[in-house]
Amino acid sequence: MTRFELLAPAGDLDKLKVALLYGADAVFIGGKKFSLRAKANNFTLEEIKMGVEFAHNLGKKVHVTVNIIPNEKELEEAKKYIKELVKIKVDAIIVSSVALMEYVKNNNLPIDVHVSTQCSVSNSSAIKFYKEEFNIKRIVLARECSIKNIECMKKEIDTEIEIFIHGGLCSSISGRCHLSDFYTQRKANKGCCAHSCRWTYKIDDDKKFLFGCKDLCSISFFSKLLDLGINSFKIEGRMKSIHYIASVVRAYRYYIDAYEKNMLNEEVINFCNKELLRCESRDYGKSFFLGKIDKSDMVEYEKKEVNNEFVGYIRVIDDKIFLIPKTLIFKNDCFEMIVPNKIDSQIIKIEKMVLNEEEVFDTRHVNDKIEIFVDKNVCDYAILRKIK
């Protein structure tokens, strides 16, 4: 059992399964309410129950975000919601409201509470406060912390620490932004951010600028974070694709496993770098981790061309193979296939496609479930992407 938790995002039940199958130790998900990703598909209570059962059967965990800042009416609803999560046996909830922390403590509810990054915790005194006042199990640190700052904090506390290591960043302090609300009346702290920082703005008639952040990628200095003995490493992206989740998780899983076996080398790091560059993302930066902030490493000055390598994924149901296409695919097309628990990929050929009991020669619509016949053995949730 790894001593480091790799924590992955999941916007729906399929993504939850992919994250866990490709190497995550736990997932964080949101319900239909009280989550800061209202535009993700999110989970009904029944789907959360199904996800928890799937995870627990693998010996893995599910954390649920309940991290909005609730008003008076929402507070009572959120309390009822937490009680339902306890019944489902969710492993932990991620919260930012001290009212909800107090509610769990005062009612002695059997569920771990993790303090959200929205609380901007960045020093040991704040960590001690949350632990002493609310019996908090874990703190998700502010994304603005440096490695040196985390190292100093670790010497002063015994509370579990979780940090973000990969994915999108907010241009404000851990989500404390009102641009979206100002421009579109969509409140970021109610889960409805319009990502206004990523729009293109004009200074005058011919000059344009962006001030959204680059995506965080810590792979080039990840060993330094592992050396600190941090408990959980979190990947952002509940609205990302199945391909993104599978690729990012398998890269960091490979790195962590190599580190723990004392087999980390340039070959491993190069593989992880190449894998992460094949994901749908903005340009990568190092965020605040290295201390000295270089704005060219933080700010996305030009919009990156969207990566379109992902073509679909496989479902195996009752011994039949189905393709869930994400783009136009033709009979006899060949693709690279990645699968859980293996680093090496394979080339696979689509030899025949059947839809509604009739042979077809191309995919008609994205997300159709098309029966396929291929030249290789496949497994459930294998990912297909363009050959590179």
C-alpha positions in Angstrom: 0.0 0.0 0.0 1.4 3.4 -1.0 2.1 5.9 1.7 1.0 8.7 -0.6 -2.6 9.1 -1.7 -3.1 10.1 -5.3 -6.5 11.9 -5.4 -8.2 12.3 -8.8 -11.3 14.2 -9.9 -14.5 12.6 -11.2 -17.4 14.5 -12.8 -19.5 11.5 -13.3 -19.7 7.7 -12.6 -17.7 6.7 -15.6 -14.9 9.1 -14.8 -14.9 7.9 -11.2 -14.3 4.3 -12.4 -11.6 5.4 -14.9 -9.7 7.4 -12.2 -9.6 4.5 -9.8 -8.9 1.8 -12.5 -6.0 3.9 -13.9 -4.3 4.2 -10.5 -5.9 6.8 -8.2 -6.2 5.8 -4.5 -9.2 8.0 -4.0 -11.5 10.3 -6.0 -13.2 13.6 -5.1 -16.7 14.2 -6.5 -19.5 16.7 -6.2 -23.2 16.2 -5.7 -26.0 18.0 -7.5 -25.9 20.7 -4.8 -23.3 22.4 -2.6 -20.4 21.7 -5.0 -18.2 24.3 -6.7 -18.5 22.7 -10.1 -22.2 23.2 -10.9 -21.5 22.9 -14.6 -20.1 19.3 -14.2 -22.5 16.5 -14.6 -22.1 15.7 -10.9 -23.7 12.8 -8.9 -27.1 12.1 -7.5 -27.2 10.4 -4.1 -27.8 7.1 -5.8 -24.8 7.6 -8.0 -22.6 8.5 -5.1 -23.7 5.3 -3.4 -22.8 3.3 -6.5 -19.4 5.1 -6.7 -18.7 4.4 -3.0 -19.4 0.7 -3.5 -17.2 0.6 -6.6 -14.3 2.3 -4.8 -14.6 0.4 -1.5 -14.6 -2.9 -3.5 -11.2 -1.8 -4.8 -10.0 -0.8 -1.3 -10.2 2.9 -2.4 -11.9 6.0 -1.1 -14.5 8.7 -2.2 -14.4 12.3 -1.0 -17.4 14.5 -1.6 -17.2 18.3 -2.0 -19.6 20.3 0.1 -17.6 23.4 -0.2 -19.9 26.3 -1.1 -20.3 29.1 1.3 -23.9 28.5 2.4 -26.5 31.2 3.2 -29.0 30.6 6.0 -31.4 28.5 3.9 -28.6 26.5 2.2 -27.0 25.8 5.6 -29.9 23.6 6.8 -30.1 21.8 3.5 -26.4 21.2 3.5 -26.7 19.6 7.0 -29.4 17.2 5.8 -27.2 16.4 2.8 -24.2 15.6 5.0 -26.4 13.2 6.9 -27.2 11.4 3.7 -23.5 11.1 2.8 -22.9 9.6 6.2 -25.5 6.9 5.5 -23.9 6.2 2.1 -20.5 5.7 4.0 -18.6 8.4 2.0 -15.1 8.5 3.4 -14.7 12.3 3.7 -16.3 15.6 2.9 -14.4 18.7 1.8 -15.9 21.8 3.3 -15.1 25.5 3.6 -17.8 26.6 6.0 -17.0 26.6 9.7 -20.7 26.1 10.4 -20.6 22.7 8.7 -17.4 21.8 10.4 -19.0 22.6 13.7 -22.1 20.7 12.8 -20.2 17.5 12.1 -18.2 17.8 15.3 -21.2 18.7 17.6 -23.2 15.7 16.2 -20.2 13.3 16.3 -20.9 12.2 12.8 -18.7 9.3 11.6 -17.2 11.0 8.6 -13.8 12.7 8.1 -13.8 16.4 7.4 -11.2 18.0 5.1 -10.8 21.8 5.0 -11.1 23.0 1.4 -8.5 25.0 -0.4 -11.1 27.8 -0.5 -10.2 28.5 3.1 -6.7 29.6 2.0 -4.8 27.8 4.7 -1.1 28.7 4.4 0.4 28.5 7.9 0.7 26.1 10.8 -1.4 28.3 13.2 -4.4 28.1 10.9 -3.9 24.3 10.7 -3.8 24.0 14.5 -6.9 26.1 14.8 -9.0 23.9 12.5 -7.8 20.7 14.2 -8.3 22.0 17.8 -11.6 23.6 17.2 -13.3 21.1 14.8 -11.2 17.9 15.0 -10.3 18.3 11.3 -8.6 15.2 9.8 -7.0 16.9 6.8 -6.2 20.4 5.4 -6.2 21.1 1.6 -3.5 23.8 1.5 -3.9 27.1 -0.4 -2.6 26.8 -3.9 -0.3 29.8 -3.3 2.0 27.9 -0.9 5.6 27.3 -1.9 7.6 24.1 -1.2 9.7 26.0 1.5 6.5 27.2 3.2 5.0 23.7 3.2 8.2 22.3 4.6 8.1 24.8 7.5 4.5 24.0 8.2 5.1 20.2 8.3 7.6 20.7 11.1 4.9 22.3 13.3 1.8 20.1 12.8 0.7 16.5 12.7 -2.5 17.0 10.7 -2.8 15.4 7.3 -1.9 17.7 4.4 -3.2 17.6 0.8 -2.0 19.8 -2.1 -2.9 20.3 -5.7 -0.2 19.1 -8.0 -1.8 19.3 -11.5 -4.6 21.1 -13.3 -6.3 24.5 -13.7 -5.5 27.4 -11.4 -7.6 30.4 -10.4 -6.3 33.8 -11.3 -7.4 35.0 -7.8 -6.4 33.7 -4.3 -7.9 30.2 -4.1 -11.1 31.2 -5.8 -11.8 34.5 -4.2 -12.8 36.2 -7.4 -15.9 38.2 -8.4 -15.2 38.7 -12.1 -17.7 36.1 -13.1 -20.4 37.5 -10.8 -19.7 41.1 -12.1 -19.8 40.2 -15.8 -22.4 37.4 -15.9 -24.1 37.2 -12.5 -22.7 33.7 -12.1 -21.2 33.3 -8.6 -17.9 31.5 -8.4 -18.5 30.5 -4.8 -21.8 28.9 -5.7 -20.1 26.7 -8.3 -21.1 28.7 -11.3 -17.9 30.5 -12.4 -17.9 31.6 -16.0 -14.1 31.6 -16.1 -14.0 35.3 -17.1 -10.3 35.4 -16.4 -9.8 33.3 -19.5 -11.6 35.6 -21.8 -9.7 37.8 -24.3 -9.7 41.4 -23.3 -8.8 44.5 -25.3 -6.9 47.5 -24.1 -7.6 49.5 -27.2 -8.6 48.7 -30.8 -5.7 46.5 -31.6 -4.1 45.2 -28.4 -5.5 42.1 -26.7 -4.4 40.5 -23.5 -5.2 37.5 -21.3 -4.6 37.2 -17.6 -5.8 33.6 -16.9 -3.2 31.3 -15.3 -1.4 28.5 -17.0 -2.3 25.0 -15.8 -0.2 23.7 -13.0 2.1 20.8 -13.8 4.5 19.7 -11.0 6.1 16.7 -12.7 9.5 18.4 -13.1 9.9 18.9 -9.4 7.4 16.3 -8.0 10.1 14.4 -6.2 10.7 17.4 -4.0 7.0 17.3 -2.9 7.2 13.6 -2.2 10.3 14.2 -0.1 8.2 16.4 2.2 6.0 13.5 3.2 2.7 15.1 2.1 -0.2 12.8 2.6 -2.3 13.4 -0.5 -1.6 14.7 -4.0 -4.6 16.1 -5.8 -5.3 16.5 -9.5 -7.8 19.2 -10.5 -10.3 18.6 -13.2 -13.9 17.4 -12.4 -15.0 18.8 -15.8 -12.2 17.2 -17.8 -12.5 14.3 -20.2 -12.1 10.6 -19.5 -8.9 10.7 -21.6 -7.5 13.6 -19.5 -8.2 11.8 -16.2 -6.8 8.4 -17.4 -3.6 10.0 -18.8 -2.8 12.3 -15.9 -3.5 9.7 -13.3 -1.4 7.0 -15.0 1.5 9.5 -15.3 1.5 10.5 -11.6 0.9 6.9 -10.5 3.9 5.7 -12.5 6.0 8.4 -11.0 4.9 7.7 -7.4 5.5 4.0 -7.8 8.9 4.5 -9.3 9.8 6.9 -6.4 8.7 4.4 -3.7 10.6 1.6 -5.4 13.7 3.8 -5.6 13.6 3.4 -9.4 12.9 7.1 -10.4 15.1 8.1 -13.3 15.1 10.2 -16.4 13.2 7.6 -18.4 10.3 7.7 -16.0 10.3 11.5 -15.8 10.4 11.8 -19.6 7.5 9.3 -20.0 5.4 11.3 -17.6 6.2 14.6 -19.3 5.3 13.2 -22.7 2.1 11.7 -21.4 1.0 14.9 -19.7 1.7 16.9 -22.9 -0.8 14.7 -24.7 -3.7 15.8 -22.5 -6.2 18.5 -23.2 -4.8 21.4 -21.2 -3.5 25.0 -21.4 0.2 25.6 -21.3 1.9 24.3 -18.2 3.5 26.3 -15.4 4.9 25.7 -11.9 2.5 28.0 -10.0 3.9 29.2 -6.6 5.8 26.0 -5.6 9.3 27.2 -6.3 8.9 30.4 -4.4 10.1 33.0 -6.9 7.2 33.9 -9.2 8.0 34.4 -12.9 4.9 35.8 -14.6 5.9 34.1 -17.9 5.6 30.8 -16.0 2.2 31.8 -14.5 0.2 33.8 -17.1 -1.3 32.4 -20.3 -0.5 35.1 -22.8 -1.6 33.2 -25.9 -4.4 30.7 -26.2 -3.1 27.2 -26.9 -4.5 25.1 -29.7 -6.8 22.5 -28.3 -5.4 19.0 -28.2 -7.7 16.7 -30.1 -5.9 13.3 -29.8 -8.8 11.6 -27.8 -11.1 9.7 -30.1 -13.1 7.5 -27.7 -13.2 4.8 -25.1 -14.2 1.2 -24.8 -16.9 -0.5 -22.7 -17.0 -4.2 -22.4 -20.6 -5.4 -21.6 -21.8 -9.0 -21.6 -18.6 -10.0 -23.5 -19.4 -7.5 -26.3 -17.1 -4.6 -27.1 -18.6 -1.2 -27.5 -16.9 2.1 -28.6 -18.1 5.4 -27.2 -16.8 7.8 -29.9 -15.7 11.4 -29.3 -15.1 12.2 -32.9 -15.6 10.8 -36.4 -14.2 7.3 -36.8 -14.2 5.0 -39.8 -14.0 1.3 -40.3 -10.4 0.1 -40.5 -9.1 3.1 -38.6 -6.1 2.4 -36.3 -5.6 4.0 -32.9 -3.3 3.9 -29.9 -4.9 2.2 -27.0 -4.0 2.7 -23.3 -5.3 0.4 -20.6 -5.3 0.4 -16.8 -2.3 -1.0 -15.0 0.0 -1.0 -18.0 2.4 1.7 -19.2 3.0 0.3 -22.7 0.3 1.1 -25.3 -0.8 -0.9 -28.3 -2.1 -0.1 -31.8 -5.6 -1.3 -32.4 -7.6 -1.6 -35.6 -11.4 -1.2 -35.9 -12.3 -4.0 -38.2 -16.1 -3.8 -38.0 -18.7 -1.5 -36.5 -22.4 -2.4 -35.8 -25.1 0.1 -34.7 -28.7 -1.0 -34.2 -27.8 -4.5 -35.6 -26.7 -3.0 -38.9 -23.0 -2.7 -40.0 -21.9 0.9 -40.3 -18.7 2.3 -41.8 -18.3 5.4 -39.6 -19.5 6.8 -36.4 -22.7 8.8 -36.8 -22.8 10.7 -33.5 -20.6 11.5 -30.6 -21.3 9.2 -27.6 -23.2 6.6 -29.6 -22.6 3.1 -28.2 -21.3 1.2 -31.2 -20.4 -2.5 -31.1 -17.0 -3.0 -32.6 -14.8 -5.9 -33.6 -11.0 -5.3 -33.3 -7.7 -7.1 -33.9 -6.5 -7.0 -30.2 -7.8 -8.1 -26.8 -9.3 -5.1 -25.0 -10.6 -4.3 -21.5 -13.3 -2.1 -20.1 -12.5 1.6 -20.1 -9.5 1.2 -22.5 -8.8 4.7 -24.0 -8.3 5.2 -27.8 -6.3 8.2 -29.1 -4.6 9.2 -32.3 -1.4 7.5 -33.1 1.6 9.9 -32.6 
